Amino acid sequence: MERAELIAEIKKVLDETDRTGFGIGDYVKYFNKMRNLLAIALEMLGG
């Protein structure tokens, strides 16, 4: 994944989770997405 793609995906998840009307299941799904994106970011940073 390229840096720009990673940033776009993170922004997308943040925008989607900023909406109201989310249930707990939605938060779990997006938490897992963000966790995966953070793992990719750490790998890109050499961590």
Secondary structure by P-SEA (a helix, b strand, c coil): ccaaaaaaaaaaaaaaaccccccaaaaaaaaaaaaaaaaaaaaaacc
